[in-house]
């Protein structure tokens, strides 16, 4: 089981990455609204649900976080 503080930091990092990608997409589209990446949004929500005991932690959650944030990510 992953520590709650690590999950909280990971959820924040996923959301920050999502916002950066969204901002980059808005710049490419001349300032038009860009929707958030649904995969990153779902991953951030999943982390929140695990933190607040609304969902059991999936066995591959740490692997998916590492794939998105990179192996060098530190909370």
C-alpha positions as a Markdown table, in Angstrom:
| # | Residue | x | y | z |
|---|---|---|---|---|
| 1 | Unk | 0.0 | 0.0 | 0.0 |
| 2 | Unk | 1.3 | 3.5 | -0.9 |
| 3 | Unk | 1.6 | 6.1 | 1.8 |
| 4 | Unk | -1.1 | 8.7 | 1.8 |
| 5 | Unk | 1.3 | 11.7 | 1.6 |
| 6 | Unk | 3.1 | 10.1 | -1.4 |
| 7 | Unk | -0.3 | 9.6 | -3.1 |
| 8 | Unk | -1.3 | 13.2 | -2.3 |
| 9 | Unk | 2.0 | 14.5 | -3.7 |
| 10 | Unk | 1.6 | 12.3 | -6.8 |
| 11 | Unk | -2.0 | 13.5 | -7.4 |
| 12 | Unk | -0.7 | 17.1 | -7.2 |
| 13 | Unk | 2.1 | 16.3 | -9.6 |
| 14 | Unk | -0.3 | 14.6 | -12.0 |
| 15 | Unk | -2.6 | 17.6 | -12.0 |
| 16 | Unk | 0.3 | 20.0 | -12.5 |
| 17 | Unk | 1.4 | 18.0 | -15.5 |
| 18 | Unk | -2.2 | 18.0 | -16.8 |
| 19 | Unk | -2.4 | 21.8 | -16.5 |
| 20 | Unk | 0.9 | 22.3 | -18.2 |
| 21 | Unk | -0.2 | 20.1 | -21.1 |
| 22 | Unk | -3.5 | 21.9 | -21.3 |
| 23 | Unk | -1.8 | 25.3 | -21.4 |
| 24 | Unk | 0.5 | 24.1 | -24.1 |
| 25 | Unk | -2.4 | 22.9 | -26.1 |
| 26 | Unk | -4.2 | 26.2 | -25.7 |
| 27 | Unk | -1.1 | 28.0 | -27.0 |
| 28 | Unk | -1.1 | 25.8 | -30.1 |
| 29 | Unk | -4.7 | 26.4 | -30.7 |
| 30 | Unk | -4.5 | 30.3 | -30.6 |
| 31 | Unk | -5.8 | 30.6 | -27.1 |
| 32 | Unk | -9.0 | 28.5 | -27.6 |
| 33 | Unk | -10.1 | 26.3 | -24.7 |
| 34 | Unk | -8.4 | 23.0 | -24.4 |
| 35 | Unk | -9.9 | 20.2 | -22.4 |
| 36 | Unk | -7.8 | 18.5 | -19.8 |
| 37 | Unk | -6.2 | 15.1 | -20.6 |
| 38 | Unk | -8.9 | 12.6 | -19.6 |
| 39 | Unk | -6.3 | 9.9 | -18.7 |
| 40 | Unk | -4.4 | 12.3 | -16.3 |
| 41 | Unk | -7.6 | 13.6 | -14.9 |
| 42 | Unk | -8.8 | 10.0 | -14.1 |
| 43 | Unk | -5.4 | 9.2 | -12.5 |
| 44 | Unk | -5.6 | 12.2 | -10.3 |
| 45 | Unk | -9.2 | 11.4 | -9.2 |
| 46 | Unk | -8.1 | 7.8 | -8.6 |
| 47 | Unk | -5.4 | 8.9 | -6.3 |
| 48 | Unk | -7.8 | 11.1 | -4.4 |
| 49 | Unk | -10.3 | 8.3 | -4.0 |
| 50 | Unk | -7.6 | 6.0 | -2.7 |
| 51 | Unk | -6.4 | 8.7 | -0.2 |
| 52 | Unk | -10.0 | 9.1 | 1.1 |
| 53 | Unk | -10.7 | 5.3 | 1.2 |
| 54 | Unk | -13.4 | 5.6 | -1.5 |
| 55 | Unk | -11.5 | 3.0 | -3.6 |
| 56 | Unk | -9.0 | 0.2 | -3.0 |
| 57 | Unk | -5.6 | 0.9 | -4.4 |
| 58 | Unk | -5.1 | -0.9 | -7.7 |
| 59 | Unk | -2.1 | -3.1 | -7.9 |
| 60 | Unk | -0.8 | -1.2 | -10.9 |
| 61 | Unk | -1.3 | 2.4 | -9.5 |
| 62 | Unk | 2.3 | 2.9 | -8.7 |
| 63 | Unk | 3.4 | 1.7 | -12.1 |
| 64 | Unk | 0.9 | 4.0 | -13.9 |
| 65 | Unk | 2.1 | 7.0 | -11.7 |
| 66 | Unk | 5.7 | 6.1 | -12.6 |
| 67 | Unk | 4.8 | 5.9 | -16.3 |
| 68 | Unk | 3.3 | 9.4 | -16.2 |
| 69 | Unk | 5.6 | 11.2 | -13.8 |
| 70 | Unk | 8.8 | 9.3 | -14.7 |
| 71 | Unk | 11.0 | 7.1 | -12.5 |
| 72 | Unk | 13.0 | 10.0 | -11.2 |
| 73 | Unk | 9.9 | 11.7 | -9.6 |
| 74 | Unk | 10.3 | 12.3 | -5.9 |
| 75 | Unk | 7.4 | 13.5 | -3.6 |
